[in-house]
Amino acid sequence: MEIISYVQDDSRSRSFRPLRTFSLPELPVRHKERAHAASITSNIFSPELRSFSAQKVKNDFTIHTFFKLVGGALTQTGSFLADNAKRLSIIIAAALAATSITYFSIRLVNHQINHTGPLMLQTDGSADIETLNKLMASFALEGKLDYDESGNLLDVDEAAVKANFTQPVSFQTYKVRQGDTISGIAKKFGLTNISTLISVNDIGNVRQLAAGQKLKIPSIDGIVYTVKKGDSLASITGKYKVSLEQLLDVNELTSETLTAGQQLFLPGAAMDAASLRNAMGELFRMPISSKFKWSSPYGYRIDPIAGVKSFHTGTDMACPTGTPILAAMSGKVTTTGINRVYGNYVIIDHGNGYQTLYAHMSKIIASKGQWVSQGTRIGLVGSTGYSTGPHLHFTVYKKGKLIDPMTVLK
């Protein structure tokens, strides 16, 4: 390698002198680099080189690399949220507001469509109500009860019956006749409590007794008890307030050992009030089995017209038009009709002093004179008569007087 040097003379006249040259020795490193480059070039263009292939880069997956990637993604997400927090908050708030407005709008529309509002009665409708109330009262007075709420018959000599509790119980068969009642049959055979016949004959619903049916009649009052595992004579007599000596005598027991499934006659015992009411068909069921809303309770309320207290004769169950209306208890359909106040209505006589009224029906399904069981479909919910929305007006009479339906519904 040569370096040319230009030297300027100090004199004013300029002239070039012959140049002096010199050389630097070749560096060993640069020499090796040239040789290596020449070797690569010759190999690439060598005719002997036919083919070559690219090798896959090896990238082993490890837990470290995984968490590194996840951490990076989280960091980027966090940065994005932090940079756009205000914008995202506005979007979320707007979405929540829109959802809430839509939800409550749908609820409001459904309420207006499916539920009744205040009942706006006209003064000329009072005559219809009075007529219907008298009709209900006349049905309710049919047949007077001759037993109390515990099933004890009225005006009977209980002392004479208890005197027989030392004798073994015996049974006879009786065939039910047309016009018989459970209390009348009990009196006929000298019994004092109607639960005796119900228990001995395992009667689920007294109202379903029919002429020709055969009943077992015990010689004394009492109920049948089926021994359960773990029972003893002491536990049974203590629970039912029965004398141990009388229990042994009536059942002719020679041992105090009891076995599960064994049946005992408990002299003088009676069914509990709830079981008796259920057997007598006095436990009403909801006349609406679908979803509904209590829209107006029984009792005094502010009259929507006069602005003073007025008496609401039943309870209102608001639900969509066409919802099935069911008989709250078995009985006979005594009246179907329509008037200006209650619209389409049905009255059922359940016996034992109970009657029910179902009003504002869109359609009456039951027919007059028809016997219906508890839960039978008798009509469809509507808004006929004076009503601002579809609902069932449900009224209960007992012995000719209105009672709160909530006291008998279960």
Rosetta blueprint (number, residue, H / E / L):
1 M L
2 E E
3 I L
4 I L
5 S L
6 Y L
7 V L
8 Q L
9 D L
10 D L
11 S L
12 R L
13 S L
14 R L
15 S L
16 F L
17 R L
18 P L
19 L L
20 R L
21 T L
22 F L
23 S E
24 L L
25 P L
26 E L
27 L L
28 P H
29 V H
30 R H
31 H H
32 K H
33 E H
34 R H
35 A H
36 H H
37 A H
38 A H
39 S H
40 I H
41 T H
42 S H
43 N H
44 I H
45 F L
46 S L
47 P L
48 E L
49 L L
50 R L
51 S L
52 F L
53 S L
54 A L
55 Q L
56 K L
57 V L
58 K L
59 N L
60 D L
61 F L
62 T L
63 I H
64 H H
65 T H
66 F H
67 F H
68 K H
69 L H
70 V H
71 G H
72 G H
73 A H
74 L H
75 T H
76 Q H
77 T H
78 G H
79 S H
80 F H
81 L H
82 A H
83 D H
84 N L
85 A H
86 K H
87 R H
88 L H
89 S H
90 I H
91 I H
92 I H
93 A H
94 A H
95 A H
96 L H
97 A H
98 A H
99 T H
100 S H
101 I H
102 T H
103 Y H
104 F H
105 S H
106 I H
107 R H
108 L H
109 V H
110 N H
111 H H
112 Q H
113 I H
114 N H
115 H L
116 T L
117 G L
118 P L
119 L L
120 M L
121 L L
122 Q L
123 T H
124 D H
125 G H
126 S H
127 A H
128 D H
129 I H
130 E H
131 T H
132 L H
133 N H
134 K H
135 L H
136 M H
137 A H
138 S H
139 F H
140 A H
141 L L
142 E L
143 G L
144 K L
145 L L
146 D L
147 Y E
148 D L
149 E L
150 S L
151 G L
152 N E
153 L E
154 L L
155 D L
156 V L
157 D L
158 E H
159 A H
160 A H
161 V H
162 K H
163 A L
164 N L
165 F L
166 T L
167 Q L
168 P L
169 V L
170 S L
171 F E
172 Q E
173 T E
174 Y E
175 K E
176 V L
177 R L
178 Q L
179 G L
180 D L
181 T L
182 I H
183 S H
184 G H
185 I H
186 A H
187 K H
188 K H
189 F L
190 G L
191 L L
192 T L
193 N E
194 I L
195 S H
196 T H
197 L H
198 I H
199 S H
200 V H
201 N L
202 D L
203 I L
204 G L
205 N L
206 V H
207 R H
208 Q H
209 L L
210 A L
211 A L
212 G L
213 Q L
214 K E
215 L E
216 K E
217 I E
218 P E
219 S L
220 I L
221 D L
222 G E
223 I E
224 V E
225 Y E
226 T E
227 V L
228 K L
229 K L
230 G L
231 D L
232 S L
233 L H
234 A H
235 S H
236 I H
237 T H
238 G H
239 K H
240 Y H
241 K L
242 V L
243 S L
244 L H
245 E H
246 Q H
247 L H
248 L H
249 D H
250 V H
251 N H
252 E L
253 L L
254 T L
255 S L
256 E L
257 T L
258 L L
259 T L
260 A L
261 G L
262 Q L
263 Q E
264 L E
265 F E
266 L E
267 P E
268 G L
269 A L
270 A L
271 M L
272 D L
273 A H
274 A H
275 S H
276 L H
277 R H
278 N H
279 A H
280 M L
281 G L
282 E L
283 L L
284 F E
285 R L
286 M L
287 P L
288 I L
289 S L
290 S L
291 K L
292 F L
293 K E
294 W E
295 S E
296 S E
297 P L
298 Y L
299 G E
300 Y E
301 R E
302 I E
303 D L
304 P L
305 I L
306 A L
307 G L
308 V L
309 K E
310 S E
311 F E
312 H E
313 T L
314 G L
315 T E
316 D E
317 M E
318 A E
319 C L
320 P L
321 T L
322 G L
323 T L
324 P E
325 I E
326 L E
327 A L
328 A L
329 M L
330 S L
331 G E
332 K E
333 V E
334 T E
335 T E
336 T E
337 G E
338 I E
339 N E
340 R L
341 V L
342 Y L
343 G E
344 N E
345 Y E
346 V E
347 I E
348 I E
349 D E
350 H E
351 G E
352 N L
353 G L
354 Y E
355 Q E
356 T E
357 L E
358 Y E
359 A E
360 H E
361 M E
362 S E
363 K E
364 I E
365 I L
366 A L
367 S L
368 K L
369 G L
370 Q L
371 W E
372 V E
373 S L
374 Q L
375 G L
376 T L
377 R E
378 I E
379 G E
380 L E
381 V E
382 G E
383 S L
384 T L
385 G L
386 Y L
387 S L
388 T L
389 G L
390 P L
391 H E
392 L E
393 H E
394 F E
395 T E
396 V E
397 Y E
398 K E
399 K L
400 G L
401 K E
402 L E
403 I E
404 D L
405 P H
406 M H
407 T H
408 V L
409 L E
410 K L
